[in-house]
């Protein structure tokens, strides 16, 4: 797979968690074109009311632009839960019930296309300037050597070192209850806890411009990541 810098914009979207109205509002305002790339940082499912619609919108993006879907811990739990695995009860207790309800409350109503979409999500994505993961990366460790625990489950502390390659690491997973992205040297966390009523956050990785929407449909833009850098 060609993971070099793409033509057009590269847009990273933080943890959606079933907030379908928020996602749809952002996508409407982005006016995406064929040459654009959208990187979904994982945890598109669970917690919010619209998991089914979220996945439908992401699948539709494939005909509009290039979509890169990363696998979050909630996609991992959902896939395991659907097969009666060890995560089934944990998944249902941590947003899985809401996801299942969006499909009509039955496992067999979840389309095979949706299951494949989650199962084939990537562990990471990289360009010449940025590294995209769901949870964390370990600076200096090759991406292919990272463990599922590091990629999907470990929490960001905010004290991690920048990657020696000079590339920025963009992630989600560590929910910022403040509703503000966490930005520090070499790192950006875009999980702004949209399912808690905060804004869902997307950024243009080249300009650092932010695009945000709430599940209520409220939209705002014009802010940049520079406003949130931890000194």
FENVENRA-V621147 format. One record per residue. N is the residue number from 0. RES is the residue in one small letter. PHI is phi in radians with two decimals (NA if undefined). Layout:
BEGIN
n=N res=RES phi=PHI
n=N res=RES phi=PHI
END
This chain:
BEGIN
n=0 res=x phi=NA
n=1 res=x phi=-1.37
n=2 res=x phi=-2.03
n=3 res=x phi=-1.41
n=4 res=x phi=-0.99
n=5 res=x phi=-1.57
n=6 res=x phi=-1.27
n=7 res=x phi=1.36
n=8 res=x phi=-1.44
n=9 res=x phi=-2.01
n=10 res=x phi=-1.94
n=11 res=x phi=-1.80
n=12 res=x phi=-2.08
n=13 res=x phi=-1.27
n=14 res=x phi=-1.04
n=15 res=x phi=-1.46
n=16 res=x phi=0.81
n=17 res=x phi=1.27
n=18 res=x phi=-1.50
n=19 res=x phi=-1.21
n=20 res=x phi=-1.17
n=21 res=x phi=-1.06
n=22 res=x phi=-1.10
n=23 res=x phi=-1.05
n=24 res=x phi=-1.15
n=25 res=x phi=-1.11
n=26 res=x phi=-1.07
n=27 res=x phi=-1.05
n=28 res=x phi=-1.34
n=29 res=x phi=-1.24
n=30 res=x phi=0.84
n=31 res=x phi=-1.14
n=32 res=x phi=-2.11
n=33 res=x phi=-0.94
n=34 res=x phi=-1.42
n=35 res=x phi=-1.42
n=36 res=x phi=-2.14
n=37 res=x phi=-1.96
n=38 res=x phi=-1.90
n=39 res=x phi=-1.56
n=40 res=x phi=-1.39
n=41 res=x phi=1.72
n=42 res=x phi=0.98
n=43 res=x phi=-1.32
n=44 res=x phi=-1.83
n=45 res=x phi=1.31
n=46 res=x phi=1.27
n=47 res=x phi=-1.31
n=48 res=x phi=-1.46
n=49 res=x phi=-2.15
n=50 res=x phi=-0.94
n=51 res=x phi=-0.99
n=52 res=x phi=-1.17
n=53 res=x phi=-1.03
n=54 res=x phi=-1.14
n=55 res=x phi=-1.05
n=56 res=x phi=-1.15
n=57 res=x phi=-1.16
n=58 res=x phi=-1.09
n=59 res=x phi=-1.12
n=60 res=x phi=-1.08
n=61 res=x phi=-1.09
n=62 res=x phi=-1.60
n=63 res=x phi=-1.87
n=64 res=x phi=-2.67
n=65 res=x phi=-1.53
n=66 res=x phi=-1.89
n=67 res=x phi=-2.05
n=68 res=x phi=-1.84
n=69 res=x phi=-1.68
n=70 res=x phi=-1.57
n=71 res=x phi=-1.67
n=72 res=x phi=-1.14
n=73 res=x phi=-1.33
n=74 res=x phi=-1.12
n=75 res=x phi=-1.09
n=76 res=x phi=-1.12
n=77 res=x phi=-1.11
n=78 res=x phi=-1.07
n=79 res=x phi=-1.16
n=80 res=x phi=-1.11
n=81 res=x phi=-1.16
n=82 res=x phi=-1.83
n=83 res=x phi=1.20
n=84 res=x phi=-1.39
n=85 res=x phi=-1.16
n=86 res=x phi=-1.56
n=87 res=x phi=-0.99
n=88 res=x phi=-1.19
n=89 res=x phi=-1.11
n=90 res=x phi=-1.05
n=91 res=x phi=-1.11
n=92 res=x phi=-1.41
n=93 res=x phi=-2.08
n=94 res=x phi=1.81
n=95 res=x phi=-1.19
n=96 res=x phi=-1.08
n=97 res=x phi=-1.11
n=98 res=x phi=-1.11
n=99 res=x phi=-1.10
n=100 res=x phi=-1.04
n=101 res=x phi=-1.17
n=102 res=x phi=-1.74
n=103 res=x phi=1.75
n=104 res=x phi=1.51
n=105 res=x phi=-2.27
n=106 res=x phi=-1.02
n=107 res=x phi=-1.27
n=108 res=x phi=-1.59
n=109 res=x phi=-1.44
n=110 res=x phi=-1.05
n=111 res=x phi=-1.02
n=112 res=x phi=-1.04
n=113 res=x phi=-1.24
n=114 res=x phi=-1.12
n=115 res=x phi=-1.12
n=116 res=x phi=-0.99
n=117 res=x phi=-1.24
n=118 res=x phi=-1.16
n=119 res=x phi=-1.70
n=120 res=x phi=-1.09
n=121 res=x phi=-1.45
n=122 res=x phi=-1.36
n=123 res=x phi=-2.83
n=124 res=x phi=-2.55
n=125 res=x phi=-2.48
n=126 res=x phi=-2.21
n=127 res=x phi=-1.16
n=128 res=x phi=-2.04
n=129 res=x phi=-2.45
n=130 res=x phi=-2.04
n=131 res=x phi=-2.02
n=132 res=x phi=-2.40
n=133 res=x phi=-1.33
n=134 res=x phi=-1.83
n=135 res=x phi=-2.57
n=136 res=x phi=-2.37
n=137 res=x phi=-1.95
n=138 res=x phi=-0.88
n=139 res=x phi=1.59
n=140 res=x phi=-1.61
n=141 res=x phi=-0.94
n=142 res=x phi=-1.01
n=143 res=x phi=-1.20
n=144 res=x phi=-1.69
n=145 res=x phi=-1.23
n=146 res=x phi=-1.54
n=147 res=x phi=-0.98
n=148 res=x phi=-1.07
n=149 res=x phi=-1.22
n=150 res=x phi=-1.26
n=151 res=x phi=-2.17
n=152 res=x phi=-2.17
n=153 res=x phi=-1.13
n=154 res=x phi=-1.61
n=155 res=x phi=-1.41
n=156 res=x phi=-1.59
n=157 res=x phi=1.60
n=158 res=x phi=-2.10
n=159 res=x phi=-1.12
n=160 res=x phi=-1.35
n=161 res=x phi=-1.19
n=162 res=x phi=-1.22
n=163 res=x phi=-1.11
n=164 res=x phi=-1.26
n=165 res=x phi=1.53
n=166 res=x phi=-1.43
n=167 res=x phi=-1.41
n=168 res=x phi=-1.77
n=169 res=x phi=-1.95
n=170 res=x phi=-2.45
n=171 res=x phi=-2.25
n=172 res=x phi=1.31
n=173 res=x phi=-1.48
n=174 res=x phi=-1.09
n=175 res=x phi=-1.63
n=176 res=x phi=-1.10
n=177 res=x phi=-1.20
n=178 res=x phi=1.40
n=179 res=x phi=-1.95
n=180 res=x phi=-1.08
n=181 res=x phi=-1.65
n=182 res=x phi=-2.25
n=183 res=x phi=-2.52
n=184 res=x phi=-0.89
n=185 res=x phi=1.48
n=186 res=x phi=-2.39
n=187 res=x phi=-2.45
n=188 res=x phi=-1.93
n=189 res=x phi=-1.82
n=190 res=x phi=-1.42
n=191 res=x phi=-1.77
n=192 res=x phi=0.95
n=193 res=x phi=-1.06
n=194 res=x phi=-1.20
n=195 res=x phi=-1.55
n=196 res=x phi=1.73
n=197 res=x phi=-1.43
n=198 res=x phi=-1.33
n=199 res=x phi=-1.36
n=200 res=x phi=-2.06
n=201 res=x phi=-2.22
n=202 res=x phi=-2.34
n=203 res=x phi=-1.48
n=204 res=x phi=-1.21
n=205 res=x phi=-1.45
n=206 res=x phi=-1.70
n=207 res=x phi=1.16
n=208 res=x phi=-1.21
n=209 res=x phi=-1.82
n=210 res=x phi=-2.20
n=211 res=x phi=-2.35
n=212 res=x phi=-2.60
n=213 res=x phi=-1.75
n=214 res=x phi=-1.11
n=215 res=x phi=-1.26
n=216 res=x phi=1.76
n=217 res=x phi=-1.15
n=218 res=x phi=-2.23
n=219 res=x phi=-2.62
n=220 res=x phi=-2.56
n=221 res=x phi=1.82
n=222 res=x phi=-1.42
n=223 res=x phi=-2.25
n=224 res=x phi=-1.05
n=225 res=x phi=-1.00
n=226 res=x phi=-1.23
n=227 res=x phi=-2.04
n=228 res=x phi=-1.12
n=229 res=x phi=-1.39
n=230 res=x phi=-1.37
END
